[in-house]
Amino acid sequence: MGFRWSDFDFEHRRVAWRAEHDKKKRSWLVSYSDEFFNIVREFQRRLGAVGGLVFARGDDAELPAPSELLSQRIRQAEEAAGLPKSSVGRVTRTAGSGARSGRTTRSRP
């Protein structure tokens, strides 16, 4: 997972999905709810993160963690931040459902 904190646009409530991490090699801007961004901001604040990768490899902070470890990393980060289990996963799944129903805006940057 190659998300960087800079991929989160808190002002416009969008997340940039960069082409190098997309299976179709396309860049996307996806709108998410205020609830999602409130949770992400609190997650960031509790971790003391200001930049860099959201989910870095344990042995090298400059390399992203493998995508298959995302669930494990979310769980560990939630514990470290003192957040309830699966709070981020619940919101992202909800936002993903919105994307399929047309409620979430998906546009190319």
C-alpha positions in Angstrom: 0.0 0.0 0.0 1.7 3.2 -1.1 -0.5 5.8 0.4 1.3 8.9 1.6 -0.2 11.4 4.0 -0.1 13.9 1.1 -2.6 11.8 -0.8 -5.3 12.9 1.7 -6.8 16.2 0.7 -8.5 17.2 4.0 -9.9 20.5 2.6 -11.7 18.9 -0.4 -12.4 15.5 1.3 -10.7 13.5 -1.4 -8.0 10.8 -1.6 -5.6 10.5 -4.5 -5.2 6.9 -5.7 -1.9 7.1 -7.7 -1.4 5.2 -10.9 1.7 3.3 -9.6 -0.5 1.6 -7.0 -3.6 1.0 -9.2 -4.0 -2.3 -11.0 -5.2 -0.4 -14.1 -2.4 2.1 -13.8 -4.8 5.0 -13.6 -4.9 7.9 -11.1 -8.1 8.6 -9.3 -9.4 11.3 -6.9 -12.1 9.7 -4.7 -14.4 11.8 -2.5 -15.0 10.5 1.0 -17.3 11.5 3.8 -16.6 14.0 6.6 -16.7 11.0 9.0 -14.0 9.2 7.1 -11.7 12.3 7.2 -12.4 12.9 10.8 -11.2 9.4 11.6 -8.2 9.7 9.4 -7.2 13.0 10.9 -7.5 11.6 14.5 -5.6 8.5 13.4 -2.8 10.8 12.0 -2.8 12.9 15.1 -2.6 10.0 17.5 0.3 8.5 15.5 2.1 11.8 15.4 2.5 11.4 11.6 3.2 14.5 9.5 4.3 13.1 6.2 5.7 10.0 4.5 4.0 6.7 4.0 0.8 5.9 5.9 1.8 2.2 5.9 5.5 1.7 5.6 7.5 -1.5 5.7 8.7 -2.4 9.2 12.3 -2.7 8.0 12.4 0.4 5.8 10.1 3.4 6.3 10.8 4.6 2.8 9.2 1.5 1.2 5.4 0.8 1.3 4.1 -2.3 3.0 2.9 -5.1 0.7 -0.8 -4.6 0.0 -1.7 -8.1 1.4 -0.6 -6.8 4.8 -3.1 -3.9 4.8 -5.6 -5.4 7.2 -2.8 -6.3 9.6 -1.3 -2.8 9.4 -4.7 -1.1 9.9 -5.3 -3.2 13.0 -1.8 -2.4 14.4 -2.2 1.3 13.6 -5.6 1.4 15.3 -4.2 -0.2 18.4 -1.2 2.2 18.5 -3.6 5.2 18.0 -6.0 3.9 20.6 -8.9 3.7 18.1 -11.6 1.1 18.2 -11.0 -2.0 16.2 -11.9 -1.7 12.5 -13.0 1.9 12.7 -11.1 2.9 9.5 -12.1 -0.3 7.7 -15.8 0.2 8.4 -15.7 3.7 7.0 -13.7 2.8 3.9 -16.0 -0.1 3.1 -19.0 2.2 3.5 -17.4 4.8 1.2 -16.6 2.0 -1.3 -20.3 1.0 -1.4 -21.1 4.6 -2.1 -18.7 4.5 -5.1 -20.6 1.6 -6.6 -24.0 3.3 -6.1 -22.9 6.6 -7.5 -22.8 8.5 -4.2 -19.1 8.8 -4.2 -17.4 11.0 -6.8 -14.5 9.4 -8.6 -12.6 11.5 -11.1 -9.3 11.6 -12.8 -6.9 14.3 -11.4 
